[in-house]
């Protein structure tokens, strides 16, 4: 127990959705046996109220027929066998309906607590299940003590409820010895429903309390330590260091691809030293295209490539800053800069037509 305490206290983080899904796949879900008991008890009360007298009456009539015509049945004869086959069929049909109803209510008692789960994890053989030391620990664990206390409380409360329910009707029991079967059945059904109703009311309170307890206990069991949260984040989102490295590689590749396009530029507009934006335009294009842009060292590299490939460089600080802030590589320039860029490109083309360009 002392070894478990530090581990439990370190689980301070709420479980993630992945942790909850993994637990469900392993069959670890919120489950209160008291809720299932409530559903089974409710089904029993429903069956007892609706079927007790009709079923008993049908079987009674069959037995009356047997007793009234006992001299007509030859032991071992076909008529005797046919009668008992029919009686067995009636009993079986009478029993099947309650069985199906109880099965349906039992399934419903589980479905209201959790989604359907199909897992073999709980039935897998484990050495801890046959280890006597582990078995001894489970026998005297806090869960076993809680279950023992719950059993005592249920037994005490239900016994008290039964006593107070039956006490007023004790005087009605003795005359039933001499009453006819029909009266006995009615009295028995009335008393049975009264008992089931009283017990069901108590079990309702027990089931709600136990479900809340089991859910809180399950939630605490699913909680995670800070390290588990970090590890899961790394598994799902990737290690931040690796992600940063991937972003750096992608950025470097994008920069190389961008620089490779600078020789194709029509003009490079500069700040003159802090910013550089390489633009391309021809008559088939709807608007000038930004091939590359950069600041400081990247801007210097763009200017060097432009000079090496005789791409015109025009110093226009306001326009360079505006283009750097509003357009990315491989994007057309915004409409608000069309006029200023058109003037620069027109100026460059005019110089090329008149006297050529020397970078």
C-alpha positions as CSV (number, residue, x, y, z in Angstrom):
1,X,0.0,0.0,0.0
2,X,2.9,2.4,0.8
3,X,4.3,1.8,-2.7
4,X,1.1,2.7,-4.4
5,X,0.5,6.0,-2.5
6,X,3.3,8.0,-4.1
7,X,2.3,6.7,-7.6
8,X,-1.4,7.7,-6.9
9,X,-0.4,11.1,-5.6
10,X,1.7,11.8,-8.7
11,X,-1.3,11.2,-11.0
12,X,-2.5,14.8,-11.0
13,X,-3.5,15.3,-14.7
14,X,-6.9,14.5,-16.1
15,X,-6.8,11.6,-18.6
16,X,-6.6,12.4,-22.2
17,X,-9.1,11.1,-24.7
18,X,-6.6,8.6,-26.0
19,X,-6.1,7.3,-22.5
20,X,-9.9,6.8,-22.0
21,X,-10.2,5.1,-25.4
22,X,-7.3,2.7,-24.6
23,X,-8.9,1.9,-21.3
24,X,-12.3,1.2,-23.0
25,X,-10.6,-1.1,-25.5
26,X,-9.1,-3.1,-22.6
27,X,-12.5,-3.4,-21.1
28,X,-11.7,-1.0,-18.3
29,X,-15.0,0.9,-18.1
30,X,-17.3,2.4,-15.4
31,X,-19.4,-0.5,-14.1
32,X,-21.5,-0.7,-11.0
33,X,-23.0,-4.1,-10.2
34,X,-25.7,-2.4,-8.1
35,X,-27.1,-0.7,-11.2
36,X,-27.3,-4.1,-13.0
37,X,-29.0,-5.5,-9.8
38,X,-31.5,-2.7,-9.9
39,X,-32.5,-3.5,-13.5
40,X,-32.8,-7.2,-12.7
41,X,-34.9,-6.4,-9.7
42,X,-37.1,-4.1,-11.7
43,X,-37.5,-6.8,-14.4
44,X,-38.4,-9.3,-11.7
45,X,-41.1,-7.0,-10.3
46,X,-42.5,-6.4,-13.8
47,X,-42.7,-10.1,-14.5
48,X,-44.1,-10.9,-11.1
49,X,-46.8,-8.3,-11.5
50,X,-47.8,-9.2,-15.1
51,X,-47.2,-13.0,-15.3
52,X,-47.5,-14.5,-11.8
53,X,-51.2,-15.1,-11.7
54,X,-51.8,-15.9,-15.5
55,X,-48.8,-18.3,-15.5
56,X,-49.9,-20.0,-12.3
57,X,-53.4,-20.2,-13.5
58,X,-52.4,-21.9,-16.8
59,X,-50.2,-24.4,-15.0
60,X,-53.0,-25.0,-12.4
61,X,-55.5,-25.8,-15.1
62,X,-53.1,-28.3,-16.7
63,X,-52.6,-30.0,-13.4
64,X,-56.3,-30.0,-12.7
65,X,-56.8,-31.7,-16.0
66,X,-54.3,-34.4,-15.1
67,X,-55.8,-35.0,-11.7
68,X,-59.4,-35.1,-13.0
69,X,-58.6,-37.6,-15.7
70,X,-55.8,-39.5,-14.0
71,X,-57.7,-42.8,-14.6
72,X,-57.7,-42.3,-18.4
73,X,-53.9,-42.2,-18.7
74,X,-52.1,-45.4,-18.9
75,X,-48.6,-45.2,-17.4
76,X,-46.2,-45.6,-20.3
77,X,-49.0,-45.2,-22.8
78,X,-49.0,-42.7,-25.7
79,X,-51.7,-40.5,-24.2
80,X,-49.7,-40.2,-20.9
81,X,-46.5,-39.3,-22.8
82,X,-48.3,-36.8,-25.0
83,X,-49.9,-35.0,-22.0
84,X,-46.6,-34.7,-20.2
85,X,-44.9,-33.5,-23.4
86,X,-47.5,-30.8,-23.7
87,X,-47.1,-29.9,-20.0
88,X,-43.3,-29.7,-20.3
89,X,-43.8,-27.4,-23.3
90,X,-46.1,-25.1,-21.4
91,X,-43.7,-24.9,-18.5
92,X,-40.8,-24.2,-20.9
93,X,-42.7,-21.4,-22.7
94,X,-43.7,-19.9,-19.4
95,X,-40.1,-19.9,-18.3
96,X,-38.6,-18.6,-21.6
97,X,-40.4,-15.2,-21.5
98,X,-39.0,-14.3,-18.1
99,X,-35.5,-15.4,-19.1
100,X,-35.6,-13.2,-22.2
101,X,-36.9,-10.3,-20.2
102,X,-34.3,-10.7,-17.5
103,X,-31.6,-11.0,-20.2
104,X,-32.8,-7.8,-21.9
105,X,-32.9,-5.9,-18.6
106,X,-29.4,-7.2,-17.7
107,X,-28.0,-5.9,-21.0
108,X,-29.8,-2.6,-20.5
109,X,-28.2,-2.3,-17.1
110,X,-24.8,-2.4,-18.6
111,X,-25.6,-0.2,-21.6
112,X,-26.8,2.7,-19.5
113,X,-23.4,2.7,-17.8
114,X,-21.1,2.5,-20.8
115,X,-20.9,1.9,-24.5
116,X,-20.8,-1.7,-25.8
117,X,-17.3,-3.2,-25.2
118,X,-15.8,-6.2,-26.9
119,X,-12.4,-7.0,-25.2
120,X,-10.6,-10.2,-24.3
121,X,-8.2,-8.3,-22.0
122,X,-10.1,-9.1,-18.7
123,X,-10.1,-12.8,-19.4
124,X,-6.5,-13.1,-20.5
125,X,-4.5,-15.4,-18.2
126,X,-2.2,-13.5,-15.8
127,X,0.3,-14.8,-13.3
128,X,-0.8,-12.2,-10.8
129,X,-4.2,-14.0,-10.7
130,X,-2.7,-17.2,-9.4
131,X,0.0,-15.6,-7.3
132,X,-1.0,-16.3,-3.7
133,X,0.7,-13.2,-2.5
134,X,-1.1,-11.0,-4.9
135,X,-4.3,-12.8,-4.1
136,X,-3.8,-12.1,-0.4
137,X,-3.3,-8.4,-1.2
138,X,-6.5,-8.3,-3.2
139,X,-8.3,-10.1,-0.4
140,X,-7.4,-7.4,2.1
141,X,-7.3,-4.4,-0.3
142,X,-9.3,-1.2,0.2
143,X,-11.6,-2.3,-2.6
144,X,-12.4,-5.7,-0.9
145,X,-13.1,-3.8,2.4
146,X,-15.4,-1.4,0.6
147,X,-17.3,-4.3,-1.0
148,X,-17.6,-6.1,2.3
149,X,-18.9,-2.9,4.0
150,X,-21.4,-2.4,1.1
151,X,-22.6,-6.0,1.5
152,X,-23.2,-5.6,5.2
153,X,-25.0,-2.3,4.7
154,X,-27.2,-3.7,2.0
155,X,-28.0,-6.8,4.1
156,X,-28.9,-4.7,7.1
157,X,-30.9,-2.1,5.2
158,X,-32.9,-4.6,3.1
159,X,-33.6,-6.8,6.1
160,X,-34.9,-3.7,8.0
161,X,-37.1,-2.7,5.0
162,X,-38.5,-6.2,4.7
163,X,-39.3,-6.3,8.4
164,X,-41.2,-3.0,8.4
165,X,-42.9,-3.9,5.1
166,X,-44.1,-7.4,6.3
167,X,-44.9,-6.5,9.9
168,X,-48.3,-4.9,9.2
169,X,-49.3,-8.0,7.1
170,X,-48.3,-10.7,9.5
171,X,-51.8,-11.1,10.8
172,X,-53.0,-11.8,7.3
173,X,-50.7,-14.8,6.8
174,X,-52.3,-17.3,9.1
175,X,-55.8,-17.3,7.4
176,X,-54.2,-18.1,4.0
177,X,-53.6,-21.7,5.2
178,X,-57.3,-22.5,4.7
179,X,-58.0,-20.1,1.8
180,X,-58.7,-21.2,-1.7
181,X,-55.8,-21.1,-4.2
182,X,-57.2,-18.1,-6.1
183,X,-57.2,-16.0,-2.9
184,X,-53.7,-17.2,-2.0
185,X,-52.3,-16.2,-5.4
186,X,-53.9,-12.7,-5.2
187,X,-52.6,-12.2,-1.6
188,X,-49.2,-13.6,-2.5
189,X,-48.9,-11.3,-5.6
190,X,-50.0,-8.2,-3.6
191,X,-47.5,-9.0,-0.8
192,X,-44.7,-9.9,-3.3
193,X,-45.2,-6.6,-5.2
194,X,-45.1,-4.7,-2.0
195,X,-41.9,-6.3,-1.0
196,X,-40.3,-5.8,-4.4
197,X,-41.3,-2.1,-4.4
198,X,-39.8,-1.5,-1.0
199,X,-36.6,-3.2,-1.8
200,X,-36.4,-1.5,-5.2
201,X,-36.7,1.9,-3.6
202,X,-33.7,1.1,-1.3
203,X,-31.7,-0.5,-4.1
204,X,-32.3,2.7,-6.2
205,X,-30.5,4.8,-3.6
206,X,-27.7,2.2,-3.3
207,X,-27.3,1.9,-7.1
208,X,-27.0,5.7,-7.6
209,X,-24.5,6.0,-4.8
210,X,-22.4,3.0,-5.9
211,X,-22.4,4.3,-9.6
212,X,-21.1,7.7,-8.4
213,X,-18.4,5.9,-6.3
214,X,-17.4,3.6,-9.1
215,X,-17.2,6.4,-11.6
216,X,-15.0,8.6,-9.4
217,X,-12.8,5.6,-8.6
218,X,-12.5,4.8,-12.3
219,X,-11.7,8.4,-13.1
220,X,-8.9,8.5,-10.5
221,X,-7.5,5.3,-11.9
222,X,-7.3,6.8,-15.4
223,X,-5.5,10.0,-14.3
224,X,-2.0,10.5,-15.6
225,X,1.3,11.8,-14.3
226,X,2.9,14.8,-15.8
227,X,5.5,12.6,-17.5
228,X,2.8,10.3,-19.0
229,X,1.1,13.4,-20.4
230,X,4.3,14.5,-22.0
231,X,5.1,11.1,-23.4
232,X,1.7,10.8,-24.9
233,X,1.9,14.2,-26.4
234,X,5.3,13.2,-28.0
235,X,3.7,10.1,-29.4
236,X,0.7,11.8,-30.9
237,X,2.2,15.1,-31.9
238,X,5.8,14.2,-32.3
239,X,8.8,15.3,-30.3
240,X,9.0,19.1,-30.3
241,X,12.8,18.9,-31.1
242,X,12.1,16.7,-34.0
243,X,9.3,18.9,-35.2
244,X,11.5,21.9,-34.9
245,X,14.2,20.2,-37.0
246,X,11.6,19.2,-39.6
247,X,10.4,22.8,-39.8
248,X,14.0,24.0,-40.2
249,X,14.6,21.5,-43.0
250,X,11.4,22.6,-44.8
251,X,12.3,26.2,-44.3
252,X,15.8,25.6,-45.7
253,X,14.5,23.7,-48.7
254,X,11.9,26.5,-49.3
255,X,14.7,29.1,-49.1
256,X,16.8,27.2,-51.7
257,X,13.9,26.8,-54.0
258,X,13.1,30.5,-53.6
259,X,16.8,31.5,-54.4
260,X,16.8,29.3,-57.5
261,X,14.0,31.5,-58.9
262,X,15.8,34.8,-58.4
263,X,17.6,34.7,-61.8
264,X,14.2,34.6,-63.5
265,X,13.1,37.8,-61.9
266,X,12.2,40.9,-63.8
267,X,13.3,43.3,-61.1
268,X,14.5,43.2,-57.4
269,X,13.1,46.0,-55.2
270,X,15.3,46.8,-52.2
271,X,15.2,48.8,-48.9
272,X,18.2,49.1,-49.9
273,X,19.9,46.9,-47.3
274,X,17.3,45.4,-45.0
275,X,14.7,44.1,-47.4
276,X,14.7,42.6,-51.0
277,X,11.7,41.4,-53.0
278,X,12.2,39.7,-56.4
279,X,9.3,40.2,-58.9
280,X,8.6,38.6,-62.2
281,X,6.2,40.0,-64.9
282,X,5.4,39.4,-68.5
283,X,2.5,40.4,-70.7
284,X,0.8,37.0,-70.3
285,X,0.5,37.4,-66.5
286,X,-2.5,39.0,-64.8
287,X,-0.3,40.5,-62.1
288,X,3.4,40.6,-61.1
289,X,4.5,37.5,-59.2
290,X,6.8,37.5,-56.1
291,X,9.5,34.9,-56.7
292,X,11.5,35.6,-53.5
293,X,11.8,37.9,-50.6
294,X,14.0,38.2,-47.6
295,X,15.4,40.4,-44.9
296,X,19.0,41.1,-43.9
297,X,21.2,38.1,-44.8
298,X,18.6,36.6,-47.1
299,X,18.1,40.1,-48.7
300,X,21.9,40.3,-49.3
301,X,21.9,36.9,-50.9
302,X,19.0,37.9,-53.2
303,X,20.9,41.1,-54.3
304,X,24.1,39.0,-55.0
305,X,22.2,36.6,-57.2
306,X,20.4,39.4,-59.0
307,X,23.8,41.1,-59.8
308,X,25.3,37.8,-60.9
309,X,22.5,37.2,-63.4
310,X,22.0,40.8,-64.5
311,X,18.6,41.3,-62.8
312,X,17.8,45.0,-62.4
313,X,17.9,46.2,-58.7
314,X,15.7,49.2,-57.9
315,X,15.9,50.9,-54.5
316,X,12.4,51.9,-53.2
317,X,12.3,51.5,-49.4
318,X,8.6,52.2,-48.9
319,X,7.6,49.8,-51.6
320,X,10.1,47.2,-50.5
321,X,8.8,47.2,-47.0
322,X,5.1,47.1,-48.1
323,X,5.7,44.2,-50.4
324,X,7.8,42.3,-47.8
325,X,4.9,42.6,-45.3
326,X,2.0,41.8,-47.7
327,X,3.1,39.1,-50.1
328,X,4.9,35.7,-49.8
329,X,6.9,33.8,-52.4
330,X,4.9,32.3,-55.3
331,X,2.1,34.8,-54.7
332,X,0.9,37.6,-56.9
333,X,1.2,41.1,-55.4
334,X,-1.9,42.7,-53.8
335,X,-4.0,45.0,-55.9
336,X,-3.1,48.1,-53.8
337,X,0.5,47.8,-55.0
338,X,-0.2,47.4,-58.7
339,X,0.3,51.0,-59.6
340,X,3.6,51.4,-57.7
341,X,5.0,48.1,-59.0
342,X,3.9,48.9,-62.6
343,X,5.8,52.2,-62.5
344,X,9.0,50.4,-61.4
345,X,8.6,47.6,-64.0
346,X,7.8,50.2,-66.7
347,X,10.9,52.2,-65.7
348,X,13.1,49.0,-65.9
349,X,11.7,47.9,-69.3
350,X,12.1,51.5,-70.6
351,X,15.8,51.4,-69.6
352,X,16.3,48.0,-71.2
353,X,14.8,49.2,-74.5
354,X,16.8,52.4,-74.5
355,X,20.2,51.6,-73.3
356,X,20.2,48.2,-71.6
357,X,20.8,47.6,-67.9
358,X,24.0,47.2,-65.9
359,X,23.5,45.8,-62.5
